[in-house]
């Protein structure tokens, strides 16, 4: 097993780092590092910059506009984005829907949707979870709302919930139930692509406890979806969903962003005073910080093990990729907790900024802490991930 980078890969890292320094808009970076929400215009502007460079969809096949990079180069690209404070593009179009279309889409679907996803012309969102059915793939398995075949179209009724950035969406991919008589809940589900401007689709905001508008509920009332927007086979949508979720979990580690956040945490702890001394002098705090740093190093090494395995086999990640999702989200949550401890009462949300006492970044720490409680739930809860590892990797 080779966990080192070649000289060519190190040169590539330098290329990515230098390009980001020269081309990442300062206002977008400032929003990322100060934990403010990006607008749809922010995302689209950054997407256009990446598309002009040819870096918007590096994991795609070259015939559709991909870079031809190997798996290690793509990992370096993601890590450097996190370190620089560059936002990753929302995954729903470039990573998730596109991966599905490349694997299961018809030639007509690929020609219609992939160029617009690559250039950032359409903003995609995901419709999986449903009310009362959990958050993540469990909600997809329980897709119970009616979708009726009407010859040249499907007629969709029902509701999706926790739709991230749904208020930005131009298109949404959904799991819908097309056979209510199926014995297993994963059966009888189909994968549909829907234009968000279709009559009958209503998006309503769900305001989170930090006051932010990130997620939504989406209602479907007699929504007509052309039959050509069915991906793969009718009632075989769970096959598509499982493929998609594997790609989502591989990107859950966020090693680069966590490295940047740990550096920011150290800076906070070095200046925040406890009994007149920096918090870094507190042995209990320093112990928790060191443990988190070690966990992040272990996560990075594990990620590189997966890279080496995929590089040698040419195969996508298996069930054990869930390890990255579990540990990556736990590290992210640990960092937010330590930041709250470092700042104390000054992290309270909605506090007016007083230049003499508190800065804008500090005032956003509590909302960020609240927001990251979801990290161990999305893409399948960490409890489910452990079950997957036990069953699929350990054979228990």
Long-range contacts (C-beta under 8 A, 24 or more apart in sequence): 1-305, 1-308, 2-308, 3-301, 3-304, 3-305, 3-308, 5-72, 5-76, 9-72, 9-73, 9-76, 12-73, 12-76, 13-76, 13-80, 16-76, 16-77, 16-80, 17-80, 17-83, 17-84, 19-53, 20-80, 20-81, 20-84, 20-86, 21-84, 23-49, 23-53, 24-84, 24-85, 24-86, 25-49, 28-86, 28-87, 29-84, 29-85, 29-86, 32-85, 32-86, 32-87, 33-85, 33-260, 33-264, 33-361, 34-360, 34-361, 34-364, 35-361, 35-364, 35-365, 35-367, 35-368, 36-364, 37-212, 37-213, 37-214, 38-87, 40-123, 40-165, 40-168, 42-87, 43-87, 43-89, 43-90, 43-123, 43-168, 44-120, 44-123, 46-86, 46-87, 46-89, 47-89, 47-119, 47-120, 48-119, 48-120, 50-89, 51-118, 51-119, 51-120, 56-89, 56-94, 56-118, 56-119, 56-120, 57-94, 57-98, 57-117, 57-118, 59-95, 59-99, 60-98, 60-102, 60-114, 60-118, 61-102, 64-102, 64-110, 64-114, 64-115, 64-118, 65-114, 65-115, 65-118, 70-311, 71-307, 71-310, 71-311, 72-307, 72-311, 75-303, 75-304, 75-307, 78-251, 78-256, 79-255, 79-256, 79-259, 80-256, 81-256, 82-254, 82-255, 82-256, 82-257, 82-258, 82-259, 82-260, 83-256, 83-257, 83-259, 83-260, 84-260, 85-260, 88-251, 89-120, 90-123, 90-124, 90-125, 90-164, 90-165, 91-248, 91-251, 92-124, 92-125, 92-126, 92-164, 92-165, 92-173, 93-117, 93-122, 93-123, 93-124, 93-171, 94-118, 95-247, 95-248, 95-251, 96-124, 96-126, 96-173, 96-244, 96-247, 96-248, 97-124, 97-171, 97-173, 97-193, 99-243, 99-244, 99-247, 100-173, 100-191, 100-231, 100-240, 100-243, 100-244, 101-231, 103-243, 104-191, 104-231, 104-232, 104-240, 104-243, 105-231, 106-228, 108-228, 109-193, 109-228, 109-229, 109-231, 113-171, 113-193, 122-170, 122-171, 123-165, 123-168, 123-169, 123-170, 123-171, 124-169, 124-170, 124-171, 124-172, 124-173, 125-163, 125-164, 125-165, 125-166, 125-168, 125-169, 125-171, 125-172, 125-196, 126-163, 126-164, 126-172, 126-173, 127-160, 127-163, 127-172, 127-173, 127-174, 127-175, 127-194, 127-218, 128-160, 128-174, 128-175, 128-241, 129-160, 129-161, 129-162, 129-163, 130-158, 130-159, 130-160, 130-161, 131-159, 131-161, 131-217, 134-381, 135-162, 135-374, 135-377, 135-378, 135-381, 136-377, 136-378, 136-379, 136-380, 136-381, 136-384, 137-241, 137-245, 137-379, 137-380, 137-384, 138-380, 138-381, 138-384, 140-175, 140-189, 140-238, 140-241, 141-185, 141-186, 141-189, 141-238, 142-185, 143-175, 143-176, 143-177, 143-189, 144-177, 144-180, 145-176, 145-177, 145-220, 146-177, 146-180, 147-176, 147-177, 147-178, 147-190, 147-192, 148-178, 149-178, 149-227, 149-234, 150-224, 151-227, 152-226, 152-227, 153-224, 153-225, 153-226, 153-227, 154-178, 154-190, 154-192, 154-224, 154-225, 154-227, 154-230, 155-222, 155-223, 155-224, 155-225, 156-192, 156-194, 156-200, 156-220, 156-222, 156-223, 156-224, 156-225, 157-220, 157-221, 157-222, 157-223, 158-219, 158-220, 159-217, 159-218, 159-219, 159-220, 160-217, 160-218, 160-220, 161-206, 161-215, 161-217, 161-218, 162-206, 162-215, 162-216, 162-217, 163-203, 163-215, 163-216, 163-217, 163-218, 164-214, 164-215, 164-216, 165-214, 166-203, 166-215, 166-216, 166-218, 167-203, 167-205, 167-213, 167-216, 169-196, 169-203, 170-195, 170-196, 170-197, 171-195, 171-196, 172-196, 172-201, 172-218, 173-231, 175-237, 175-238, 175-241, 176-237, 178-234, 178-235, 178-237, 179-235, 182-235, 186-238, 187-235, 187-238, 188-235, 189-235, 189-237, 189-238, 189-241, 190-230, 190-234, 190-235, 190-236, 190-237, 191-230, 191-231, 191-232, 191-236, 191-237, 191-240, 191-241, 192-225, 192-229, 192-230, 192-231, 193-225, 193-229, 193-231, 194-223, 194-225, 194-229, 198-223, 198-224, 198-225, 199-223, 199-224, 200-224, 208-370, 208-371, 209-370, 210-349, 210-366, 210-367, 210-368, 210-370, 210-371, 211-349, 211-350, 211-367, 212-367, 212-371, 214-371, 245-379, 245-380, 246-316, 246-317, 246-321, 247-316, 248-379, 249-317, 249-321, 249-322, 249-324, 249-325, 249-379, 249-380, 249-385, 250-306, 250-317, 250-321, 250-324, 252-324, 252-325, 252-328, 252-329, 252-379, 253-299, 253-303, 253-324, 253-325, 253-327, 253-328, 254-328, 254-332, 255-296, 255-299, 255-300, 255-303, 255-328, 257-332, 258-296, 258-299, 258-328, 258-331, 258-332, 258-335, 259-296, 261-332, 261-335, 261-339, 262-292, 262-293, 262-296, 262-335, 264-339, 264-361, 265-289, 265-335, 265-338, 265-339, 265-342, 268-339, 268-342, 268-343, 268-362, 269-338, 269-342, 272-342, 272-343, 272-344, 279-341, 279-342, 285-338, 285-341, 285-342, 288-334, 288-338, 289-338, 292-331, 292-334, 292-335, 292-338, 295-327, 295-330, 295-331, 295-334, 296-331, 298-327, 299-324, 299-327, 299-328, 299-331, 302-327, 318-392, 318-393, 319-388, 319-389, 319-391, 319-392, 319-393, 320-389, 320-392, 320-393, 322-380, 322-385, 322-386, 322-388, 322-389, 323-385, 323-389, 325-379, 325-380, 325-382, 325-385, 326-376, 326-382, 326-385, 326-386, 329-375, 329-376, 329-382, 330-376, 330-382, 332-372, 332-375, 333-372, 333-373, 333-375, 333-376, 336-365, 336-368, 336-369, 336-372, 337-369, 339-365, 339-368, 339-369, 340-365, 340-366, 340-369
